[in-house]
Structures are given as C-alpha cells and as structure tokens.
Amino acid sequence: MSESLPVRCPACRRSHRYTVPAYPCVCGAPVAAPLDPDRVPAAVGHRSWREEWVTVRCGSCGTHGEWPHPELGCPCGTLLRIPVTGERTEAPAGEGSGRPAGPAVPIRTARDAVTAAVLYLRRLGHDDIRRADQRPTSGIGLAGRGVLAQLDPSPRRATPRDVECLWLTAMTESAACLYFSLSGYTAEARVRADALDVPLFVLDASGAARPQNAPAVALDADAS
C-alpha cells in the first residue's frame, strides 16, 4: 500500500493528504518513493529536469530505478515538491545536448519511458522538448513549441478522461497533442481519442512507440 503524508501548502496554509503513486519495477513489483515526514514540502518555481527525478530501490528485487519526484498541486495554484528520504536526482539521458543520445533505449524505469517519448518527439521535429508547465491529471507532461504530450508509465490503462484532459489542455495552448502509455488504453479511451483526433501510442519494452489508432498511424508516417 502506498505511503501517505499530511501536507500543508506554504502559500495558502491549506492542508492536504498526499498519497505517493506507485510505479511498476522491471520485476513487476510496485515501487513508491519513501516520503520524508521530517522535511517541509517546497513550492516549485523554476523547473529543471535534474530535479524531476528520484532514485528509488525496489524492495522486492533490489533494483535501483529513476522515478518522477513526488509532487502535489494545491488548488491555490502552488505546486509542491514532496520530500523523500535518501533522494538522489539526475537528468535523463540526452539532456543538455539538444539532440537524441542514440536509438530508443529499453524501458526499465519511468525515466527510460520519458527518454523514449522525448526521442520520438524529436523524430517528429520537436527539438525543444521540456517538462510541461501544467502537470496532467495522471502521468508526466512533455511540451515543446506547438506540441503537448502525455506519458503514463503506470500499470493502468488510460481512460477517456485522461484523453479528454490532454485534448482540452492542448486546445487552450493552441498545440497539437499525443498520448504515450506503457499499459495501453481502454476501449472507451480509444473511441474518444478517435473522435478528438488524438494520436495514441504504446511504448513497448524496446522503447519503440507503437501507433494504436488512425491519428497515430498518420503521425508515425511523418516520423519515418
């Protein structure tokens, strides 16, 4: 069961109960970052890739993986970074060079999934990919000039609400959008994505982005 922690927003003093999300290890066991109750959450101002990741050891197999740093969005607009114990952060492969570090890498952690998604977006001509300013309802948001992508590394399938929220956010930013998932989509999510013309991709274990609907097939043709 994922750990939870009481959190108070330093800006509006509102109290929250934060439950850390769990992600699947390569061995299949759920992994969640250990929260540090003795440290105060900090408001996120300037975002950087280096601060977005935390190294967590799987309690089942002992593997160390890179996972998204726990964060909580307060209704007042403040984004809080939740402290974790023994954290060590580092940037994803290829950061800083502006170009892909090589072919898409096998996916073992959420960080690998982000790297694969970024490499695919660069194949589409988007060389300015960064972490999205607005965090999606689930997963990880990626943004570039004229494009918004959502990556869900969790073991659950994406829902129609996930697709709709991505589409609405992209509409407000006048950007194209696409969705990456490790676990696929519900049948209802596929129908909704087709209606909204949202390309759906599944990242397989090799790091390749596999089109899951007609808009994705059309987009993939441009990347070839």
C-alpha positions as a Markdown table, in Angstrom:
| # | Residue | x | y | z |
|---|---|---|---|---|
| 1 | Met | 0.0 | 0.0 | 0.0 |
| 2 | Ser | 1.3 | 3.5 | -0.9 |
| 3 | Glu | 2.5 | 5.7 | 1.8 |
| 4 | Ser | 0.5 | 8.9 | 2.7 |
| 5 | Leu | 1.5 | 12.1 | 4.4 |
| 6 | Pro | -0.2 | 15.2 | 5.7 |
| 7 | Val | 1.0 | 18.2 | 3.7 |
| 8 | Arg | 0.4 | 21.9 | 4.3 |
| 9 | Cys | 0.7 | 24.4 | 1.5 |
| 10 | Pro | 3.2 | 27.2 | 2.5 |
| 11 | Ala | 1.3 | 29.7 | 0.3 |
| 12 | Cys | -2.3 | 29.4 | 1.4 |
| 13 | Arg | -1.8 | 27.2 | 4.5 |
| 14 | Arg | -4.4 | 24.7 | 3.2 |
| 15 | Ser | -4.0 | 21.1 | 4.5 |
| 16 | His | -3.9 | 18.1 | 2.2 |
| 17 | Arg | -3.3 | 14.3 | 2.5 |
| 18 | Tyr | -0.8 | 13.2 | -0.1 |
| 19 | Thr | -0.5 | 9.6 | -1.2 |
| 20 | Val | 2.6 | 8.8 | -3.2 |
| 21 | Pro | 2.0 | 7.0 | -6.5 |
| 22 | Ala | 3.5 | 3.6 | -7.1 |
| 23 | Tyr | 5.1 | 2.5 | -10.4 |
| 24 | Pro | 5.9 | -1.0 | -11.7 |
| 25 | Cys | 9.5 | -2.1 | -11.3 |
| 26 | Val | 11.0 | -4.2 | -14.1 |
| 27 | Cys | 10.4 | -7.3 | -11.8 |
| 28 | Gly | 6.7 | -6.3 | -11.7 |
| 29 | Ala | 6.5 | -5.2 | -8.1 |
| 30 | Pro | 5.0 | -1.8 | -7.3 |
| 31 | Val | 7.7 | 0.8 | -6.3 |
| 32 | Ala | 6.9 | 4.1 | -4.4 |
| 33 | Ala | 9.3 | 6.8 | -3.3 |
| 34 | Pro | 9.7 | 6.8 | 0.5 |
| 35 | Leu | 8.4 | 10.1 | 1.9 |
| 36 | Asp | 10.3 | 12.1 | 4.5 |
| 37 | Pro | 7.9 | 13.3 | 7.2 |
| 38 | Asp | 10.6 | 15.5 | 8.9 |
| 39 | Arg | 11.1 | 17.8 | 5.9 |
| 40 | Val | 8.8 | 20.6 | 4.7 |
| 41 | Pro | 7.5 | 20.5 | 1.1 |
| 42 | Ala | 8.9 | 23.2 | -1.1 |
| 43 | Ala | 7.0 | 25.3 | -3.6 |
| 44 | Val | 8.2 | 24.6 | -7.2 |
| 45 | Gly | 9.3 | 27.7 | -9.0 |
| 46 | His | 11.7 | 27.2 | -11.9 |
| 47 | Arg | 11.5 | 23.6 | -13.1 |
| 48 | Ser | 14.6 | 21.6 | -14.3 |
| 49 | Trp | 14.9 | 18.0 | -15.5 |
| 50 | Arg | 17.6 | 17.4 | -12.8 |
| 51 | Glu | 15.1 | 18.0 | -10.0 |
| 52 | Glu | 12.3 | 15.9 | -11.6 |
| 53 | Trp | 13.7 | 12.5 | -10.7 |
| 54 | Val | 14.5 | 10.5 | -7.6 |
| 55 | Thr | 16.3 | 7.2 | -7.3 |
| 56 | Val | 14.3 | 4.5 | -5.5 |
| 57 | Arg | 15.3 | 0.9 | -4.7 |
| 58 | Cys | 12.8 | -1.8 | -5.3 |
| 59 | Gly | 12.1 | -3.7 | -2.1 |
| 60 | Ser | 11.4 | -6.9 | -3.9 |
| 61 | Cys | 14.4 | -7.3 | -6.3 |
| 62 | Gly | 16.8 | -4.6 | -5.1 |
| 63 | Thr | 16.9 | -2.8 | -8.5 |
| 64 | His | 17.5 | 1.0 | -8.3 |
| 65 | Gly | 15.3 | 2.9 | -10.7 |
| 66 | Glu | 14.6 | 6.5 | -11.6 |
| 67 | Trp | 11.0 | 7.7 | -10.9 |
| 68 | Pro | 9.2 | 11.0 | -11.1 |
| 69 | His | 9.8 | 13.1 | -7.9 |
| 70 | Pro | 6.5 | 13.2 | -5.9 |
| 71 | Glu | 4.6 | 16.5 | -6.4 |
| 72 | Leu | 1.2 | 17.9 | -5.2 |
| 73 | Gly | -0.8 | 20.6 | -6.9 |
| 74 | Cys | -2.7 | 22.8 | -4.4 |
| 75 | Pro | -6.0 | 24.4 | -5.6 |
| 76 | Cys | -4.4 | 27.8 | -4.9 |
| 77 | Gly | -2.1 | 27.3 | -7.8 |
| 78 | Thr | 1.1 | 26.4 | -5.9 |
| 79 | Leu | 2.9 | 23.2 | -6.9 |
| 80 | Leu | 4.6 | 21.4 | -4.0 |
| 81 | Arg | 7.6 | 19.1 | -4.3 |
| 82 | Ile | 7.2 | 16.4 | -1.6 |
| 83 | Pro | 10.5 | 15.5 | 0.2 |
| 84 | Val | 11.6 | 11.9 | 0.0 |
| 85 | Thr | 14.2 | 10.0 | 2.1 |
| 86 | Gly | 17.6 | 9.3 | 0.6 |
| 87 | Glu | 16.8 | 11.1 | -2.7 |
| 88 | Arg | 19.4 | 11.4 | -5.5 |
| 89 | Thr | 18.4 | 13.1 | -8.7 |
| 90 | Glu | 19.9 | 13.2 | -12.1 |
| 91 | Ala | 18.9 | 14.2 | -15.6 |
| 92 | Pro | 17.5 | 11.9 | -18.3 |
| 93 | Ala | 19.8 | 10.6 | -21.0 |
| 94 | Gly | 20.4 | 13.1 | -23.8 |
| 95 | Glu | 19.6 | 16.2 | -21.7 |
| 96 | Gly | 21.7 | 19.2 | -22.4 |
| 97 | Ser | 22.8 | 18.1 | -25.9 |
| 98 | Gly | 19.6 | 19.2 | -27.6 |
| 99 | Arg | 19.8 | 16.0 | -29.7 |
| 100 | Pro | 18.9 | 12.4 | -29.1 |
| 101 | Ala | 21.7 | 10.4 | -27.4 |
| 102 | Gly | 21.1 | 7.4 | -29.6 |
| 103 | Pro | 18.2 | 4.9 | -30.6 |
| 104 | Ala | 15.4 | 4.5 | -28.1 |
| 105 | Val | 16.6 | 2.5 | -25.1 |
| 106 | Pro | 14.9 | -0.5 | -23.5 |
| 107 | Ile | 12.3 | 0.7 | -20.9 |
| 108 | Arg | 13.0 | -0.5 | -17.4 |
| 109 | Thr | 12.0 | 2.7 | -15.4 |
| 110 | Ala | 9.8 | 5.7 | -15.8 |
| 111 | Arg | 12.8 | 7.7 | -16.8 |
| 112 | Asp | 13.5 | 5.3 | -19.6 |
| 113 | Ala | 10.0 | 5.8 | -20.8 |
| 114 | Val | 10.4 | 9.6 | -20.8 |
| 115 | Thr | 13.6 | 9.3 | -22.7 |
| 116 | Ala | 11.9 | 7.1 | -25.4 |
| 117 | Ala | 9.0 | 9.6 | -25.6 |
| 118 | Val | 11.4 | 12.6 | -26.0 |
| 119 | Leu | 13.4 | 10.8 | -28.7 |
| 120 | Tyr | 10.1 | 10.0 | -30.6 |
| 121 | Leu | 9.0 | 13.7 | -30.4 |
| 122 | Arg | 12.4 | 14.8 | -31.7 |
| 123 | Arg | 11.9 | 12.4 | -34.7 |
| 124 | Leu | 8.8 | 14.5 | -35.3 |
| 125 | Gly | 10.9 | 17.6 | -35.4 |
| 126 | His | 10.4 | 18.9 | -31.9 |
| 127 | Asp | 13.9 | 19.6 | -30.5 |
| 128 | Asp | 12.8 | 21.8 | -27.7 |
| 129 | Ile | 11.0 | 19.2 | -25.5 |
| 130 | Arg | 10.8 | 20.0 | -21.8 |
| 131 | Arg | 8.6 | 19.1 | -18.8 |
| 132 | Ala | 5.2 | 20.7 | -19.3 |
| 133 | Asp | 4.4 | 23.6 | -17.0 |
| 134 | Gln | 1.0 | 22.3 | -16.2 |
| 135 | Arg | 1.0 | 18.8 | -14.7 |
| 136 | Pro | -1.5 | 16.4 | -16.2 |
| 137 | Thr | -4.1 | 14.6 | -14.1 |
| 138 | Ser | -2.0 | 11.4 | -14.4 |
| 139 | Gly | 1.4 | 10.6 | -15.7 |
| 140 | Ile | 4.0 | 13.0 | -17.0 |
| 141 | Gly | 3.5 | 16.0 | -19.2 |
| 142 | Leu | 6.0 | 16.9 | -22.0 |
| 143 | Ala | 5.8 | 20.1 | -24.1 |
| 144 | Gly | 7.6 | 21.7 | -27.0 |
| 145 | Arg | 6.8 | 24.5 | -29.4 |
| 146 | Gly | 3.3 | 23.7 | -30.7 |
| 147 | Val | 3.1 | 20.2 | -29.2 |
| 148 | Leu | 1.9 | 18.7 | -25.9 |
| 149 | Ala | 2.4 | 15.1 | -24.9 |
| 150 | Gln | 1.3 | 13.0 | -22.0 |
| 151 | Leu | 3.2 | 9.9 | -20.8 |
| 152 | Asp | 1.6 | 7.4 | -18.4 |
| 153 | Pro | 4.2 | 4.9 | -17.0 |
| 154 | Ser | 1.7 | 3.4 | -14.6 |
| 155 | Pro | 0.3 | -0.2 | -14.9 |
| 156 | Arg | -3.2 | 1.1 | -15.5 |
| 157 | Arg | -4.7 | 1.6 | -18.9 |
| 158 | Ala | -5.5 | 5.2 | -19.9 |
| 159 | Thr | -9.2 | 6.3 | -19.7 |
| 160 | Pro | -11.4 | 8.6 | -21.7 |
| 161 | Arg | -11.0 | 11.3 | -19.1 |
| 162 | Asp | -7.2 | 11.1 | -19.5 |
| 163 | Val | -7.6 | 11.6 | -23.2 |
| 164 | Glu | -10.1 | 14.4 | -22.8 |
| 165 | Cys | -8.0 | 16.3 | -20.3 |
| 166 | Leu | -4.9 | 16.2 | -22.6 |
| 167 | Trp | -7.0 | 17.4 | -25.5 |
| 168 | Leu | -8.5 | 20.2 | -23.6 |
| 169 | Thr | -5.2 | 21.4 | -22.3 |
| 170 | Ala | -3.7 | 21.3 | -25.8 |
| 171 | Met | -6.7 | 23.3 | -27.1 |
| 172 | Thr | -6.1 | 26.0 | -24.5 |
| 173 | Glu | -2.5 | 26.2 | -25.6 |
| 174 | Ser | -3.2 | 26.0 | -29.3 |
| 175 | Ala | -1.0 | 22.9 | -29.6 |
| 176 | Ala | -1.1 | 19.5 | -31.1 |
| 177 | Cys | -1.2 | 16.6 | -28.7 |
| 178 | Leu | -0.3 | 12.9 | -28.4 |
| 179 | Tyr | -0.5 | 10.3 | -25.7 |
| 180 | Phe | 2.1 | 7.7 | -24.7 |
| 181 | Ser | 1.2 | 4.8 | -22.4 |
| 182 | Leu | 3.1 | 1.7 | -21.2 |
| 183 | Ser | -0.1 | -0.2 | -20.5 |
| 184 | Gly | -2.4 | 0.7 | -23.3 |
| 185 | Tyr | -5.9 | 2.2 | -23.3 |
| 186 | Thr | -9.4 | 1.2 | -22.5 |
| 187 | Ala | -11.8 | 0.6 | -25.4 |
| 188 | Glu | -13.7 | 3.8 | -24.4 |
| 189 | Ala | -10.5 | 5.8 | -24.4 |
| 190 | Arg | -9.7 | 4.7 | -28.0 |
| 191 | Val | -13.1 | 5.7 | -29.2 |
| 192 | Arg | -12.8 | 9.1 | -27.5 |
| 193 | Ala | -9.3 | 9.6 | -28.9 |
| 194 | Asp | -10.6 | 8.8 | -32.5 |
| 195 | Ala | -13.4 | 11.3 | -32.1 |
| 196 | Leu | -11.0 | 14.0 | -30.8 |
| 197 | Asp | -8.2 | 13.1 | -33.3 |
| 198 | Val | -5.7 | 12.4 | -30.5 |
| 199 | Pro | -2.9 | 10.1 | -31.6 |
| 200 | Leu | -2.4 | 7.2 | -29.1 |
| 201 | Phe | 0.9 | 5.3 | -28.8 |
| 202 | Val | 2.1 | 2.4 | -26.6 |
| 203 | Leu | 5.8 | 2.3 | -25.7 |
| 204 | Asp | 6.9 | -1.3 | -25.8 |
| 205 | Ala | 9.8 | -2.9 | -23.8 |
| 206 | Ser | 12.3 | -1.9 | -26.5 |
| 207 | Gly | 11.4 | 1.7 | -26.3 |
| 208 | Ala | 9.6 | 1.9 | -29.6 |
| 209 | Ala | 6.4 | 3.9 | -30.0 |
| 210 | Arg | 3.7 | 1.7 | -31.5 |
| 211 | Pro | 0.7 | 3.6 | -33.0 |
| 212 | Gln | -2.7 | 2.5 | -31.6 |
| 213 | Asn | -5.2 | 4.4 | -33.7 |
| 214 | Ala | -5.5 | 6.1 | -37.1 |
| 215 | Pro | -4.3 | 9.5 | -36.0 |
| 216 | Ala | -1.2 | 7.9 | -34.5 |
| 217 | Val | -0.5 | 5.9 | -37.7 |
| 218 | Ala | -0.7 | 9.1 | -39.8 |
| 219 | Leu | 1.7 | 10.9 | -37.4 |
| 220 | Asp | 4.1 | 7.9 | -37.4 |
| 221 | Ala | 4.3 | 8.1 | -41.1 |
| 222 | Asp | 5.7 | 11.7 | -40.7 |
| 223 | Ala | 8.3 | 10.4 | -38.3 |
| 224 | Ser | 9.6 | 7.7 | -40.6 |
